[in-house]
Each structure stands twice: as C-alpha cells, then as structure tokens.
Amino acid sequence: MTTHSKALNRPKPKHVSVSSVKNWLTHISQHSELIAALFSGLLILATWTFHDYLSHPLWITLHILAFAVGGYAKAKEGITETIKNKELNVEMLMIFAAVGSVIIGYWTEGAILIFIFALSGALETYTENKSSKEILSLMKLQPEEALLTTNNQERIVPVSELVVDDTILVKAGERIPADGVILKGATAIDESAITGESVPVSKMKDHDVFAGTVALDGSISVKITKSANETLFQKIIQLVQSAQAEKSPSQLFIEKFEGTYVKMVLAAVVLMIFLPVLLVNWSFSESIYRAMILLVVASPCALVASIMPATLSAISNGAKNGVLFKGGVHVENLAHIKAIAFDKTGTLTNGKPVVTDTYFDSETKKEHILAVTWAIEKESTHPLAEAITAHCKTQLEKNTSPIEAAGITTITGNGVVGFVNQEKWEIGKAQFVDEEEAVRFANGMGTSLAKQGKTIVYVKNSSGIVALFALKDTIRTDTKQAIRALNKSGIHTVMLTGDNEITAKAIAEEAGIAAYIAECLPEEKVNHVKELRKTYQNVAMVGDGINDAPALATANVGIAMGEGTDVALETADVVLMKNDLPKITDAISLSSRMNKIMKQNVVFSIGVILLLIISNFFQVLDLPLGVVGHEGSTILVILNGLRLLKQQSPVQ
C-alpha cells in the first residue's frame, strides 16, 4: 500500500462543535456546586486513606483545600446574606462549627461537616433547578423567527416584531410562533407543550392556535391575535416563575424563626463552654469539645430544608401536569379547602349553547323550514342564532338550493323577523311569536323542554308556528367525574350562576352538585362566597369570566380555567391549563401530599436535633457521629421533598 493510500484510509479526527462545547460548559456550570462538594469529599477520603504517607503540612494543606472547595458556595451565601439582612443564618452557624472543629484539632471532622453541608446544599440547588426544568424547556420551544406574509410577499422576521393582525405562514412540521386564529388551511396540531395532551388536535379556519405548538401536517395562514409577550405560552412561564418566587406560610415562618434560633444556639454554645466546668466538673477541653458538638447538632439545617424543596417540587409537578400554582401559599392552602363554588357557564358547561331537540309540524316541509331558518339566522351574531345556524347547516342536504332572505330585522331580546318570497317569518321566544299559540304547539312540548332547563326558540310563518328548537349549554364531558370525586372527598360543592331557577336546577342535578344559587349578579357571587367562608372557613372558587374575578379574589383559593378571560387568569391563585376540572382533585391530592411530607420533615428534623443534643449532654456522642447524624438528616428531608416530583395516580 502506498503512503498516499495509507493517508486516505487514516481515520479523520472527530470535530468538536462550538455548540457542543458550550452545552458541556453549561452542564458543568449548572452542577458546579455538586461537583465542588464531591471533589471536596474525594480530597477528604484521599487524605484519610493516605494519612500515614503524608507530611503534616501537606495533610493540613489538603484539609484546607477541602474546606475551600466544598465550603466556598455556602460560605459566600452565608456571609452575603448576613451582611444584607444583618441577621445570622444557618450557613454562618456551619462556618463557626467547622472553624471550631479545627480549633480543637478535629480537622477531618470539620472537613466532613463542610462536605455533607455542601452536598445537602447542592441537592437543594438541584431541587430548584429541577422545579424550573419544565419552564426552561418550554422557553426553548418558542420559535425566534416567523414567516410574515404581506401583499403576497413572504419574509422572515423576529417574533418580537410581530404585531396584532399580522398574517404569518406556518408550514407542516413547524412550531407556531405566536397566538392567533387560522385564516386559511387545516392541520393537526400537537398542543402537548401547552396542555400536556399527547393526542394532536385537528384545526381549521377560525380555530385558535397557540405559540409553541406544532403544525404536524398541512400549511396554515394565521392572523396574530396577541403580541409575543402576551401569549398563553408566556403566561405559563410568568405564572410558574412567580410561583417559585413566592414562599408558603410554613417557609416564611421557618425563615423568620431561623435568625432567632441561631442566636439561641450560639448563646447555648457559650454557656456550654463554661457552665459544665463549674456545675458538673467537666474538664475545660471536654466542655469546649461538647460545645462544638452542640454547635453542629443544634443547627437547624434539616428544619430549614424541610419546606422549600417540597414546595418547589409540588409546583413543578403541577406545572408539568397542567395545574399552575401562583405560589407555595396556594399549594399549601388547597388541601384545607372544605367547599368549592363553581361558576356555570364555561366552567361546568362548555359555554356555548347547542340544539338538543327539534320539532316540526310537518316532516314534508322540514327541509324547507331548516333552509329558511338558516337563511335568516345566519345574519345574526347572537349565540343562540349561531347554534341554530350550525344545526340547520348540518341537517340540510348538500344539494339543497340556498334560500335568499330579505328585510331581516332583529328585535333585541326577543327574536328576528325576515321575509322569504314576500312571506313573513318570525323566529324567537314564545312571547315574541304568540305565547298562547306556543303553549299549544306540539301538545305543550316547549313548556316540557323548558322545565329541563332548555331555551326554546319558535319558528313562525303566515300559517302559524311551524317548528321549535330547544337549546342548552351542555355540561363538559369531565364535569360529572370531577364533581363526583369532590363529593366523595367530603368537599361541599356549590354552583353560582346568573341563570334562572329552572336552568340552574337542571344543570346542578345533571352535574351532581350538592347545592346551587341561581340569578347571581357578580357582586352577589362575592357575598355568597363570603357566606360560604363563614360556614366552611376554607373555600375555593372556580370560574373563567370577568364577572367571576371578584369572587375568585374573595375565596381562600381562586381557581381559573385556562381558556378563561385574562382578568380571571390574573386574579386566580391556581390555573387549570387544560380546562380539565378533574385536575382540581389531583391538585388537592398533591397539596395534601406536600403538607404531609412537610410535616414528616419538620417532625423528623426536630426529633433528630433533640436526640443529638441529649446524646451530647450525656457524653455518648462524638463529633464525627454528630456530623453524620445532623447533616444526614438534612439530606434525607431534601430527598423526601423530591418525592413530590413523581407523577401521582389520577383520582377517579
């Protein structure tokens, strides 16, 4: 083989990209605290293993290096916070304990103390990073550029430059860069980034689409409806970030208690140095040794770590599963709820009326009546008219000739009048078309359907009433499941609605709600929530509209539907991103789990502290065991809090 051929066959060196190096460095920086703690541990292990082979200066140097590497992050945090708040903290207590250990000659024990304290701190940092991992991954999902179309011209622009009413083109396989409505085209959209639902949703003209979701097949033209910083995507990020910053009552109490406790421990250490010498004939060196052990074991590290990791884990779990908590206080409070008040429209129901029953006086003329009704009602934007129009359109044959209606006049609050081939047609409520005739029509079928909470619309021409349409705002498919689970949990359920008594009663009975209050104005909802609080103490309110915002703010916990109004979303304490009511039960269960774990942590950490203090006083505890017992308990409570990151089984 020639030299040239050998050169050709020589394997090429692997190319390391700049991005891979950056990713590697980012990964290292994210785990720097853990790496430093582990390196400190290795130094201690090496120093202990090769103790007999090391000179004393080198042995001291390696210990100092272990102190510096392992304790730098916590020492910096402790000193900075002490200067800022003018208050001693747990970190400073650990520094004093480590220095005290060195002063009395226990270098290795002091280094182990710093190592385990650094390791527990790294675990707490890991919890914080883990809790925001879903949010960081979401932020990466939002595209930075969009394909803007103006005057049949296409150009790529930054998403930040898009404004409301701009039109963008989204091709198959691309992520949608901003919230909008489809103008042209159809596609299946993967909305899992927003809703957590893995099944793609079919979307076509006039359907809403959200930033961060993926158009799987087919190109669509989208009209922007919200600027880049106001999208649902951004709201999710902002809500969870604010939740992570807000502390629960338990956390605030622990932090307030921490400063006082640290001072008490330092005072006890000073007394421990001198009093035993005077009272129980300990030697001065024994008193100092026991005082240093007290300094270590009495530090409230585990107590301080009992709350925050559990809270952050619960918030992260909720965000991952479509329940956004705006703060730890709301996660903690949810488990104490004894009653829940529900708005009806858009919360228990779909918020849009649909035709449930029809009756025609002549089957032979049914198609003609449907065609006329469609021709007249399609001109109206009233929700009932839109529902009737949609129903007529689905019932008519494709080859049905369209009918032209003229002279269409809307009579506000009553109905609509139109003319077809110069024949007058009236569509509306009973009082509008002729109440007596409406009562007699179809043997009083309208009255019977009205008692079921349905709205009745009559169709009348020159010969009299010829048809009726019964409409109803249908209950969400998951409402009954949610209410059943809440009732089973012993939570009192109440519906607050502006609807009349008949409709309210029918919806409440169908949904399985324990009680209902009809004909509520927004301010009356507030009063009813206040009354519920007097009876049940802890009350939640679930709603989606502007009119629900005052009641959401009045309740102990306000819960908004994710597709609700901006005002409701901003006022609420908890947001159900998928409009999934059964998630309320899951959220309450998550809250109960969190409170249970926090209680476990607090009782365990206090118990360990008391046991170690008593053991030290009776001289049965040495410094190494005190270090392991105290710092080991800190690691255990953090790991216990991390259990909340695991997915819980949905409540049936």
C-alpha positions in Angstrom: 0.0 0.0 0.0 1.4 3.4 -0.9 1.9 6.2 1.5 -0.8 8.2 -0.3 -3.4 5.4 0.1 -2.5 5.0 3.8 -3.2 8.7 4.3 -6.5 8.3 2.6 -7.5 5.4 4.9 -6.3 7.1 8.1 -9.4 7.9 10.3 -10.3 11.5 10.4 -10.1 13.3 13.7 -13.5 14.0 15.3 -14.7 17.5 15.0 -15.9 19.1 18.2 -18.5 21.8 17.5 -18.6 25.1 19.4 -22.2 24.4 20.4 -21.3 21.0 22.0 -18.5 22.7 24.0 -21.0 25.4 25.1 -23.5 22.8 26.1 -20.9 20.9 28.0 -19.8 24.1 29.8 -23.4 25.0 30.6 -23.9 21.5 32.1 -20.8 21.9 34.2 -21.9 25.3 35.5 -25.4 24.0 36.4 -23.8 21.3 38.6 -20.8 23.2 39.8 -22.0 23.1 43.4 -22.4 19.3 43.3 -19.0 18.8 41.6 -17.3 21.0 44.2 -18.9 19.1 47.0 -17.9 15.7 45.5 -14.4 16.9 44.9 -14.2 18.0 48.5 -15.3 14.6 49.6 -12.6 12.9 47.4 -9.9 15.1 49.0 -11.1 14.1 52.5 -11.1 10.4 51.5 -7.7 10.6 50.0 -6.3 12.5 53.0 -7.8 10.0 55.4 -6.6 6.9 53.3 -3.0 8.1 52.9 -2.7 9.7 56.3 0.4 7.7 57.2 2.2 8.6 54.0 1.6 12.4 54.1 3.7 15.0 55.8 1.8 17.1 58.4 2.0 20.3 56.3 0.6 18.5 53.3 -2.1 16.9 55.4 -3.1 20.3 56.7 -3.0 21.8 53.2 -5.3 19.1 51.7 -7.8 19.7 54.5 -7.7 23.5 53.9 -8.3 22.8 50.2 -11.2 20.5 51.0 -12.7 23.3 53.2 -12.2 25.9 50.5 -13.6 23.8 47.6 -16.6 22.4 49.5 -17.5 25.4 51.6 -16.9 28.3 49.2 -20.5 28.4 47.8 -22.2 28.1 51.3 -19.7 30.5 53.0 -20.2 33.1 50.3 -24.0 32.8 50.6 -23.9 32.9 54.4 -21.7 36.0 54.6 -23.5 37.8 51.8 -27.0 37.2 53.4 -25.7 38.1 56.9 -24.4 41.5 55.7 -27.5 42.1 53.6 -30.1 41.2 56.2 -27.9 42.0 59.3 -29.0 38.6 60.7 -27.1 35.4 61.4 -28.1 32.3 59.4 -27.6 28.6 59.3 -24.7 28.9 56.8 -22.8 31.1 59.3 -23.5 28.6 62.1 -21.9 25.9 59.9 -18.8 28.1 59.3 -18.5 28.6 63.1 -18.9 24.8 63.7 -16.2 24.0 61.1 -13.8 26.6 62.4 -14.5 25.4 66.0 -13.7 21.8 65.0 -10.3 22.9 63.6 -9.5 24.9 66.7 -9.9 21.9 68.9 -7.9 19.8 66.5 -10.7 17.9 64.6 -9.7 18.8 61.1 -11.2 15.7 59.4 -14.5 16.0 61.2 -14.7 19.7 60.3 -14.0 18.9 56.7 -16.6 16.2 56.7 -19.1 18.7 58.2 -18.4 21.1 55.3 -18.6 18.3 52.7 -22.0 17.0 53.9 -23.4 20.5 54.3 -22.2 21.4 50.8 -23.7 18.1 49.5 -27.1 19.0 51.1 -26.9 22.5 49.6 -26.1 21.0 46.2 -29.2 18.8 46.5 -31.3 21.8 47.4 -30.0 23.7 44.3 -30.8 20.6 42.2 -34.4 20.7 43.5 -34.7 24.4 42.5 -33.2 23.6 39.0 -35.4 20.6 38.6 -38.5 22.6 39.6 -37.9 25.1 36.8 -36.7 22.5 34.2 -40.2 22.3 32.5 -40.3 26.0 32.2 -36.9 26.3 30.8 -37.7 23.6 28.2 -40.9 25.5 27.4 -38.9 28.7 26.8 -36.7 26.8 24.3 -39.8 25.7 22.4 -40.9 29.2 21.3 -39.6 30.0 17.9 -37.4 33.1 17.5 -38.5 33.8 13.9 -41.7 33.8 11.9 -42.6 33.9 8.2 -44.6 37.1 7.7 -46.8 37.5 4.7 -47.7 41.0 3.4 -49.2 41.7 -0.1 -48.4 38.1 -1.2 -44.7 38.7 -0.2 -43.1 36.5 2.4 -40.2 37.5 4.7 -38.6 36.1 7.8 -38.9 38.4 10.8 -38.1 38.1 14.5 -41.1 37.0 16.6 -40.7 40.1 18.8 -41.5 42.3 15.8 -44.9 40.7 15.1 -48.0 42.8 16.0 -51.7 42.0 16.3 -53.4 41.5 12.9 -50.2 40.5 11.1 -50.5 37.3 9.0 -47.9 34.6 9.2 -47.5 31.3 7.3 -46.8 28.2 9.3 -45.7 25.1 7.3 -46.0 21.5 8.2 -43.7 20.4 10.9 -43.1 24.0 12.2 -43.8 25.5 15.6 -46.4 28.2 15.7 -44.6 31.4 16.9 -47.5 33.4 18.3 -51.1 33.1 19.4 -53.6 33.6 16.6 -56.6 32.4 14.5 -56.4 30.3 11.3 -57.4 32.3 8.2 -56.7 29.6 5.7 -55.7 25.9 5.6 -56.1 23.0 8.0 -53.7 20.9 10.1 -53.4 18.6 13.1 -51.6 20.4 15.9 -49.5 18.9 18.7 -50.5 21.1 21.8 -48.7 19.0 24.4 -46.3 21.9 25.2 -49.3 23.9 26.4 -52.0 21.4 27.5 -49.9 18.2 28.2 -52.3 16.3 26.0 -50.4 14.0 23.7 -53.2 13.5 21.1 -53.0 16.0 18.2 -56.0 18.3 17.8 -57.5 19.0 14.3 -57.6 22.7 13.5 -59.1 24.6 10.5 -60.3 28.0 9.6 -61.4 30.2 12.5 -59.8 27.9 15.1 -57.4 29.4 17.7 -53.8 28.3 17.7 -51.1 28.9 20.4 -47.4 29.8 20.4 -45.1 26.8 21.0 -47.5 24.2 19.5 -46.6 22.3 16.3 -48.5 22.1 13.0 -48.0 18.4 12.1 -49.4 18.3 8.6 -50.5 21.0 6.2 -49.6 24.7 6.0 -51.8 27.3 7.6 -52.1 31.1 7.4 -52.5 32.6 10.9 -53.7 36.1 11.9 -51.9 37.2 15.1 -54.2 38.0 17.9 -51.7 38.6 20.7 -48.3 40.2 20.8 -45.3 37.9 21.6 -45.1 38.9 25.3 -48.9 38.3 25.9 -49.3 34.8 24.5 -50.6 31.9 26.6 -47.1 30.4 26.3 -45.6 33.5 28.0 -48.3 33.5 30.7 -47.5 29.9 31.6 -43.8 30.9 32.1 -44.6 34.0 34.1 -47.1 32.2 36.3 -44.7 29.4 37.3 -41.7 31.8 37.8 -43.8 34.0 40.1 -45.0 30.8 41.9 -41.4 29.7 42.6 -40.5 33.1 44.0 -43.5 33.2 46.4 -43.0 31.4 49.7 -45.5 29.4 51.6 -46.6 30.4 55.2 -44.6 27.5 56.6 -41.4 28.6 54.7 -41.9 32.2 55.9 -42.3 31.0 59.5 -39.1 28.9 59.3 -37.1 31.7 57.8 -38.4 34.1 60.5 -37.6 31.6 63.2 -34.1 30.8 61.8 -32.4 34.0 62.9 -33.7 33.8 66.5 -32.8 30.1 66.7 -29.2 30.7 65.5 -28.7 33.3 68.3 -30.1 30.9 70.8 -27.7 28.1 69.7 -24.7 30.5 69.9 -25.7 31.6 73.3 -26.1 27.9 74.4 -22.7 27.1 73.0 -21.1 29.9 75.0 -22.8 28.6 78.2 -21.8 25.0 77.3 -18.1 26.1 77.3 -18.2 27.4 80.9 -21.2 26.1 82.9 -20.3 22.3 82.8 -16.8 23.2 84.2 -18.5 24.9 87.2 -21.5 22.7 87.7 -20.7 19.1 86.7 -16.9 19.0 87.0 -16.1 18.6 83.3 -12.7 19.5 82.1 -12.3 22.7 80.1 -11.3 20.7 77.0 -14.3 18.4 77.4 -16.6 21.4 77.7 -15.2 23.0 74.5 -15.5 19.7 72.7 -19.1 19.2 73.8 -19.9 22.9 72.9 -18.5 22.3 69.3 -20.7 19.2 69.0 -23.7 21.2 70.2 -22.9 23.9 67.6 -23.0 21.2 64.9 -26.0 19.1 66.0 -28.3 22.0 67.2 -28.0 23.8 63.8 -31.5 23.9 62.1 -30.2 22.8 58.7 -32.7 20.0 58.3 -35.6 22.1 59.6 -34.8 24.9 57.2 -34.6 22.4 54.3 -37.9 20.8 55.3 -40.2 23.1 53.4 -38.7 24.8 50.3 -37.6 21.6 48.3 -41.1 20.1 48.9 -42.9 23.2 47.8 -40.8 23.7 44.7 -41.2 20.0 43.8 -45.0 20.3 44.1 -45.2 23.4 42.0 -43.0 21.7 39.3 -45.2 18.6 39.4 -48.4 20.7 39.0 -46.9 22.7 36.1 -45.9 19.5 34.3 -49.4 18.3 34.6 -51.4 21.4 33.6 -52.0 22.9 37.0 -50.3 26.2 37.6 -49.9 27.4 41.2 -49.0 31.1 41.6 -47.2 30.4 44.9 -46.4 28.0 47.6 -49.0 29.5 49.8 -51.7 28.3 47.4 -50.3 24.8 47.2 -50.4 24.6 51.0 -53.9 26.1 51.3 -55.6 23.9 48.8 -55.5 20.8 51.0 -57.6 22.7 53.6 -60.5 23.5 51.3 -63.9 22.4 52.7 -66.2 23.8 50.0 -65.8 24.8 46.3 -68.1 27.2 44.5 -68.4 26.9 40.7 -69.4 29.3 38.0 -71.6 27.6 35.5 -71.0 28.9 32.0 -67.6 28.0 30.7 -66.6 26.2 33.9 -69.1 23.4 34.4 -70.5 23.8 30.9 -68.9 24.3 27.5 -70.1 27.9 27.4 -71.8 27.5 24.1 -75.5 26.5 23.5 -76.2 23.7 21.2 -79.5 22.4 19.7 -80.6 19.4 21.7 -84.2 18.9 20.5 -86.3 19.9 17.4 -89.9 19.5 16.4 -91.5 20.3 13.0 -95.3 20.4 12.4 -94.7 18.7 9.0 -91.9 16.3 8.1 -92.5 17.0 4.4 -91.7 20.7 5.0 -88.8 20.1 7.4 -86.1 20.7 4.9 -87.7 24.0 3.7 -88.2 25.2 7.3 -84.5 24.4 8.1 -83.4 26.2 4.9 -85.4 29.3 5.8 -84.3 29.3 9.4 -80.7 29.0 8.3 -81.1 31.9 5.8 -82.5 34.2 8.4 -80.4 33.2 11.5 -77.1 33.3 9.7 -77.3 37.1 9.6 -77.3 37.2 13.4 -74.3 37.0 15.8 -76.4 36.0 18.8 -75.1 32.8 20.4 -78.5 31.1 20.1 -78.7 32.1 16.4 -75.2 30.8 15.8 -76.1 27.4 17.4 -79.3 27.2 15.3 -77.5 28.1 12.1 -74.8 25.4 12.8 -77.6 22.8 13.4 -79.5 23.7 10.3 -76.4 23.5 8.2 -75.5 20.0 9.4 -79.2 18.8 8.8 -79.5 20.2 5.3 -78.5 18.1 2.3 -75.5 19.3 0.3 -77.6 19.7 -2.8 -80.3 21.8 -1.1 -80.7 25.1 -3.0 -79.9 28.1 -0.9 -82.7 30.4 0.1 -82.4 34.2 0.0 -84.0 36.1 2.9 -84.7 39.8 2.8 -85.8 42.5 5.2 -84.2 40.9 8.2 -84.8 42.8 11.4 -83.5 41.9 14.9 -85.8 42.6 17.8 -83.4 42.9 20.7 -84.1 40.4 23.5 -87.0 38.7 21.5 -86.0 37.4 18.1 -85.7 38.1 14.5 -88.0 38.8 11.5 -87.3 38.1 7.9 -89.1 37.7 4.5 -88.7 34.8 2.1 -90.6 35.2 -1.2 -92.5 38.0 0.5 -93.7 35.7 3.2 -93.1 36.9 6.8 -91.1 34.6 9.1 -90.6 35.2 12.8 -88.0 33.3 14.9 -87.8 33.9 18.7 -89.1 33.3 22.2 -92.8 32.4 23.0 -93.8 35.9 23.9 -92.5 37.1 20.5 -94.3 34.7 18.2 -97.5 34.4 20.3 -97.3 32.9 23.8 -100.7 31.1 23.7 -100.0 29.5 20.4 -96.5 28.5 21.6 -98.0 26.8 24.7 -100.4 24.8 22.4 -97.8 23.9 19.8 -96.9 20.2 19.8 -99.1 19.5 22.8 -97.0 21.8 25.0 -93.6 20.2 24.1 -91.9 23.6 24.5 -93.1 24.0 28.1 -91.9 20.5 28.9 -88.5 21.1 27.4 -88.2 24.4 29.2 -88.7 22.6 32.6 -85.5 20.7 31.7 -83.6 24.0 31.7 -83.6 24.4 27.9 -84.1 27.6 26.0 -86.9 27.3 23.4 -86.9 29.2 20.1 -90.0 29.0 17.9 -90.3 29.4 14.1 -93.5 31.0 12.8 -94.7 31.9 9.3 -98.0 33.1 7.8 -99.7 29.8 8.7 -98.6 29.9 12.4 -95.8 28.2 14.4 -94.2 25.5 12.3 -91.2 24.4 14.4 -89.3 24.7 17.6 -85.6 24.4 18.6 -84.6 23.5 22.2 -81.1 24.7 23.1 -78.9 24.1 26.1 -75.4 24.9 27.2 -74.1 21.3 27.6 -72.1 20.1 30.5 -68.4 19.4 29.9 -67.7 15.7 29.5 -65.4 15.6 32.6 -67.6 17.7 34.9 -69.6 14.8 36.4 -66.3 12.9 37.1 -64.8 16.0 38.8 -67.9 16.7 41.0 -68.3 13.0 41.9 -64.6 12.9 43.1 -65.0 16.1 45.1 -68.2 14.9 46.7 -66.6 11.6 47.6 -63.7 13.6 49.2 -66.2 15.3 51.5 -65.9 18.7 49.9 -69.2 20.6 49.6 -69.9 21.7 46.0 -72.0 24.8 45.1 -72.9 26.3 41.7 -73.3 30.1 41.5 -75.0 31.2 38.3 -76.8 34.1 36.8 -79.2 31.7 35.1 -82.9 31.3 36.1 -84.0 28.8 38.8 -85.2 26.1 36.3 -82.0 26.1 34.3 -79.8 26.2 37.4 -81.6 23.3 39.0 -81.4 21.2 35.8 -77.6 21.8 35.4 -76.9 21.2 39.1 -78.8 17.9 39.1 -77.2 16.7 35.9 -73.7 17.6 37.2 -74.3 16.1 40.7 -73.6 19.3 42.5 -74.8 19.4 46.1 -76.3 22.9 46.1 -76.9 25.8 43.7 -77.8 29.5 43.8 -79.5 31.0 40.8 -79.8 34.5 39.3 -76.5 35.7 40.9 -75.0 39.0 39.8 -71.2 39.4 40.1 -71.4 41.3 43.4 -73.8 38.7 44.7 -71.4 35.9 43.9 -68.9 37.7 46.2 -71.4 37.8 49.0 -72.2 34.1 48.6 -68.5 33.2 48.7 -68.2 35.3 51.9 -71.2 33.4 53.4 -69.6 30.1 52.4 -66.4 31.1 54.2 -68.3 31.8 57.4 -69.8 28.3 57.2 -66.8 26.3 55.9 -63.8 28.6 56.7 -61.7 27.5 53.7 -63.5 27.9 50.3 -62.3 27.8 46.7 -64.0 29.5 43.8 -63.7 28.2 40.2 -64.5 30.5 37.3 -63.5 31.7 33.9 -65.1 35.1 33.2 -64.6 38.7 34.0 -67.7 38.5 36.2 -66.0 35.8 38.3 -62.9 37.8 39.1 -64.3 39.5 42.3 -65.4 36.1 43.7 -62.1 34.5 42.7 -60.3 37.2 44.7 -62.7 36.8 47.7 -62.2 33.0 48.0 -59.3 31.5 50.0 -58.2 29.9 46.8 -59.3 31.2 43.3 -59.1 28.7 40.5 -59.3 29.8 36.9 -60.0 27.8 33.7 -57.0 28.1 31.3 -59.2 29.3 28.4 -60.9 31.9 30.6 -60.5 35.7 30.4 -57.2 37.5 31.1 -58.8 39.1 34.2 -59.8 35.7 35.6 -56.3 34.3 34.9 -54.6 37.2 36.6 -56.9 37.2 39.7 -56.8 33.4 40.3 -54.3 31.6 42.5 -54.4 28.4 40.5 -54.9 27.9 36.8 -56.2 24.7 35.1 -54.4 25.0 31.8 -56.4 22.2 30.0 -59.8 23.4 31.4 -59.7 20.0 33.0 -61.9 20.0 36.1 -60.8 16.6 37.4 -57.4 18.2 37.8 -58.8 20.1 40.9 -59.0 16.8 42.7 -55.4 15.9 41.6 -54.2 19.3 42.8 -55.9 18.9 46.2 -54.3 15.5 46.5 -50.9 17.0 45.5 -51.4 19.7 48.2 -52.2 17.1 50.8 -49.1 15.1 49.9 -47.0 18.2 50.1 -48.3 19.1 53.5 -47.9 15.6 54.8 -44.3 15.5 53.6 -43.5 18.9 55.1 -44.9 17.7 58.5 -42.8 14.5 58.2 -39.7 16.6 57.5 -40.3 19.0 60.4 -41.1 16.3 63.0 -38.1 14.2 61.8 -35.6 17.1 61.8 -36.7 18.4 65.3 -36.6 14.8 66.6 -33.1 14.3 65.3 -31.9 17.6 66.7 -33.3 16.8 70.2 -31.9 13.3 70.2 -28.4 14.5 69.2 -28.4 17.3 71.8 -29.5 14.9 74.6 -26.9 12.3 73.5 -24.2 15.0 73.5 -25.1 16.2 77.0 -24.8 12.6 78.3 -21.4 12.3 76.6 -22.4 9.4 74.4 -22.0 11.3 71.1 -18.7 12.2 69.5 -18.1 14.8 66.8 -17.9 12.5 63.7 -21.2 10.8 64.6 -22.8 14.2 65.4 -21.8 15.5 62.0 -23.1 12.4 60.1 -26.4 12.4 62.1 -27.1 16.1 61.7 -26.1 16.5 58.1 -27.5 13.1 57.1 -30.9 14.2 58.4 -30.7 17.3 56.2 -30.1 15.2 53.1 -32.9 12.9 54.0 -35.5 15.6 54.3 -34.5 17.1 50.9 -34.7 13.7 49.3 -38.1 13.2 50.9 -39.3 16.5 49.4 -38.1 15.4 46.0 -40.6 12.6 46.0 -43.2 15.2 45.0 -41.7 15.4 41.6 -43.0 11.9 40.9 -46.3 11.7 39.0 -49.2 10.8 41.2 -52.0 8.5 40.1 -55.1 10.4 38.9 -58.0 10.3 41.3 -61.1 8.6 39.8 
